Amino acid sequence: MRLAAFGLAALLSTVAVTTATAQSQPSPQTDGAWTPPRSALSSAMPTFEEDTALKAAVAAETRPAADRARDAARHPYEALTFWGLTPGMTVVEIEPGGASWWRHILEPYAAATGGRYVGVNRPLESMGVEAGSADFILVARAFHNWSRDGRTQPYLKAFYAALKPGGVLAVEQHRSAEGLNVADVASTGYVPESYVIHEAQNAGFVLEARSELNANSKDDHDHPFGVWTLPPVRQSQARDGSGALTPDQRAAFDAIGESDRMTLRFRKPE
């Protein structure tokens, strides 16, 4: 069965980006970073084959219940379809963390389709695969950490070297408002979308498409404990116990839901 291009485009609220646009001059708003103007974007989307193995991996009861409860906020099937995951790929997840939210989908999916899953916590020591052999690299919610200690460019260059020509770099990241300096907002867990695009392009990647799949208009990005104020972390007081939220404040932040996030697909040129 195939999903119609228009239907999937509407589902993902996706815009594809032309190569010419990806090479435009940066805006001065965010330390040389930029976001392509909407007027330069196309709504055209390819037709994707429905992936029953991926649906099964997402729906599997072997996934932790807490993970499955977050599917409505993180849209795993739609996001992985947008990023271009297909059966048999060598998939590398960067810094999967203790919760391993994506791993619980990607690892069984790779095993079921003849692919390979590799979790990598220290990319500069090893990418876990031979150079030029990875099909798909996923980075979820990490750029705010890397930007604070100079890891962004070294990591992106390691990802570029690990990917095959034509390989995909998939990004999900908490998104701040545009026009802000990344150094001023990274400690809150958010970074501007233009920063991620700029850094990936500097490493050689081409921005192929953007999606508003994980956008959240309720998130004003201004919370007492940064993005961690929101679900699923739900931090409600400072580490020293000060600044505790009232029950009404806690309920208001819970009502926002998970963060406003960018969802980006980059590709290593052929």
WOHU-V122573 format. One record per residue. N is the residue number from 1. RES is the residue in three letters. SS is DSSP state (H for helix, E for strand, C for the rest). PSI is psi in radians with two decimals (999 if undefined). BURIAL is # if it has 9 or more other ideal C-beta (glycine too) atoms within 8 Angstrom, else .. Layout:
BEGIN
n res ss psi burial
N RES SS PSI BURIAL
N RES SS PSI BURIAL
END
This chain:
BEGIN
n res ss psi burial
1 MET C 2.49 .
2 ARG E 2.52 .
3 LEU C 2.34 #
4 ALA C 2.50 .
5 ALA H -0.76 #
6 PHE H -0.72 .
7 GLY H -0.75 .
8 LEU H -0.63 #
9 ALA H -0.73 #
10 ALA H -0.69 .
11 LEU H -0.74 .
12 LEU H -0.19 #
13 SER C 0.93 #
14 THR E 2.57 #
15 VAL E 2.29 #
16 ALA E 2.62 #
17 VAL E 2.31 #
18 THR C 2.69 .
19 THR H -0.66 .
20 ALA H -0.72 .
21 THR H -0.67 #
22 ALA H -0.33 #
23 GLN C 0.14 .
24 SER C 2.92 #
25 GLN C 2.53 .
26 PRO C 2.71 #
27 SER C 2.62 #
28 PRO C 0.03 .
29 GLN C -0.61 .
30 THR E 1.22 #
31 ASP C 0.78 .
32 GLY C -0.05 .
33 ALA E 2.93 #
34 TRP C 2.84 #
35 THR C 2.27 #
36 PRO C 2.39 #
37 PRO C 2.55 .
38 ARG H -0.52 .
39 SER H -0.32 .
40 ALA H 0.08 #
41 LEU E 2.66 #
42 SER E 2.57 .
43 SER C 0.03 .
44 ALA C 2.41 .
45 MET C 2.55 #
46 PRO C 2.92 .
47 THR C 2.25 #
48 PHE C 2.48 #
49 GLU E 2.34 .
50 GLU C 2.29 .
51 ASP C 1.72 #
52 THR H -0.56 .
53 ALA H -0.66 #
54 LEU H -0.71 #
55 LYS H -0.70 #
56 ALA H -0.68 #
57 ALA H -0.68 #
58 VAL H -0.69 #
59 ALA H -0.12 .
60 ALA C 2.32 .
61 GLU C -0.14 .
62 THR C -0.31 .
63 ARG C 2.50 #
64 PRO C 2.50 .
65 ALA H -0.65 .
66 ALA H -0.59 .
67 ASP H -0.86 #
68 ARG H -0.50 .
69 ALA H -0.37 .
70 ARG C -0.02 #
71 ASP H -0.60 #
72 ALA H -0.46 .
73 ALA H -0.46 .
74 ARG H -0.22 #
75 HIS C 1.03 #
76 PRO H -0.75 #
77 TYR H -0.81 #
78 GLU H -0.72 #
79 ALA H -0.81 #
80 LEU H -0.57 #
81 THR H -0.78 #
82 PHE H -0.75 #
83 TRP H -0.33 #
84 GLY C 0.39 #
85 LEU C 2.34 #
86 THR C 2.82 .
87 PRO C 2.52 .
88 GLY C 0.04 .
89 MET C 2.66 #
90 THR E 1.98 #
91 VAL E 2.24 #
92 VAL E 2.17 #
93 GLU E 2.26 #
94 ILE E 2.21 #
95 GLU C 1.10 .
96 PRO C -0.39 #
97 GLY C 3.02 .
98 GLY C -0.59 .
99 ALA C -0.53 .
100 SER C 0.81 #
101 TRP C -0.87 #
102 TRP C -0.57 #
103 ARG H -0.64 #
104 HIS H -0.22 #
105 ILE H -0.85 #
106 LEU H -0.69 #
107 GLU H -0.87 #
108 PRO H -0.55 #
109 TYR H -0.80 #
110 ALA H -0.75 #
111 ALA H -0.66 .
112 ALA H -0.36 .
113 THR H 0.19 #
114 GLY C 0.34 .
115 GLY C -2.80 #
116 ARG E 2.35 .
117 TYR E 2.33 #
118 VAL E 2.14 #
119 GLY E 2.28 #
120 VAL E 2.14 #
121 ASN C -0.40 .
122 ARG C 1.41 .
123 PRO C -0.51 #
124 LEU C -0.31 .
125 GLU C -0.75 .
126 SER C 2.43 .
127 MET C -0.01 #
128 GLY C -0.03 .
129 VAL C 2.81 #
130 GLU C 2.63 .
131 ALA C 2.37 .
132 GLY C 0.36 #
133 SER C -0.25 .
134 ALA E 2.47 #
135 ASP E -0.50 #
136 PHE E 2.16 #
137 ILE E 2.22 #
138 LEU E 2.25 #
139 VAL E 2.02 #
140 ALA E 2.04 #
141 ARG C 0.91 #
142 ALA C -0.34 #
143 PHE H -0.52 #
144 HIS H -0.59 #
145 ASN H -0.80 #
146 TRP H -0.60 #
147 SER C -0.35 #
148 ARG C -0.27 .
149 ASP C 0.44 .
150 GLY C 0.35 .
151 ARG C -0.24 #
152 THR H -0.97 #
153 GLN H -0.79 #
154 PRO H -0.70 #
155 TYR H -0.81 #
156 LEU H -0.64 #
157 LYS H -0.63 #
158 ALA H -0.69 #
159 PHE H -0.74 #
160 TYR H -0.76 #
161 ALA H -0.58 #
162 ALA H -0.48 #
163 LEU E 2.59 #
164 LYS E 2.72 #
165 PRO E 2.27 .
166 GLY E -0.07 .
167 GLY E 2.78 #
168 VAL E 2.36 #
169 LEU E 1.98 #
170 ALA E 2.31 #
171 VAL E 2.26 #
172 GLU E 2.20 #
173 GLN E 2.41 #
174 HIS E 2.31 #
175 ARG E 2.16 #
176 SER C 3.06 #
177 ALA C 2.69 .
178 GLU C 2.85 #
179 GLY C 0.05 .
180 LEU C 2.63 #
181 ASN C 2.25 .
182 VAL H -0.59 #
183 ALA H -0.42 .
184 ASP H -0.34 .
185 VAL H -0.27 #
186 ALA H -0.57 #
187 SER H -0.26 .
188 THR H -0.07 #
189 GLY C -0.13 #
190 TYR C 2.65 #
191 VAL E 2.73 #
192 PRO C 2.53 #
193 GLU H -0.65 #
194 SER H -0.57 #
195 TYR H -0.83 #
196 VAL H -0.76 #
197 ILE H -0.82 #
198 HIS H -0.79 #
199 GLU H -0.71 #
200 ALA H -0.71 #
201 GLN H -0.65 #
202 ASN H -0.49 .
203 ALA C -0.07 #
204 GLY C -0.09 .
205 PHE E 2.69 #
206 VAL E 2.24 #
207 LEU E 2.03 #
208 GLU E -0.64 .
209 ALA E 2.70 #
210 ARG E 2.61 #
211 SER E 2.56 #
212 GLU C 0.34 #
213 LEU C -0.70 #
214 ASN C 0.34 #
215 ALA C 2.59 #
216 ASN C 1.77 #
217 SER C -0.27 .
218 LYS C -0.31 .
219 ASP C 1.94 #
220 ASP C 0.09 .
221 HIS C 0.18 #
222 ASP C 1.65 .
223 HIS C 2.61 #
224 PRO C -0.52 .
225 PHE C 0.61 #
226 GLY H -2.77 #
227 VAL H -0.36 #
228 TRP H -0.13 #
229 THR H -0.54 #
230 LEU C 2.89 #
231 PRO C 2.60 .
232 PRO C -0.20 .
233 VAL C -0.86 .
234 ARG C 0.76 #
235 GLN C 2.32 .
236 SER C 0.02 .
237 GLN C 2.84 #
238 ALA C 2.88 .
239 ARG C -0.52 .
240 ASP C 0.12 .
241 GLY C -0.06 .
242 SER C 2.90 .
243 GLY C 0.50 .
244 ALA C 2.42 .
245 LEU C 2.55 #
246 THR C 2.83 .
247 PRO H -0.67 .
248 ASP H -0.70 .
249 GLN H -0.74 .
250 ARG H -0.76 #
251 ALA H -0.64 .
252 ALA H -0.71 .
253 PHE H -0.64 #
254 ASP H -0.61 #
255 ALA H -0.39 .
256 ILE H -0.65 #
257 GLY C -2.83 #
258 GLU C 2.93 #
259 SER C 2.81 #
260 ASP C 2.19 #
261 ARG E 2.52 #
262 MET E 2.60 #
263 THR E 1.91 #
264 LEU E 2.51 #
265 ARG E 2.04 #
266 PHE E 2.75 #
267 ARG E 2.47 #
268 LYS E 2.20 #
269 PRO C 2.60 .
270 GLU C 999 .
END
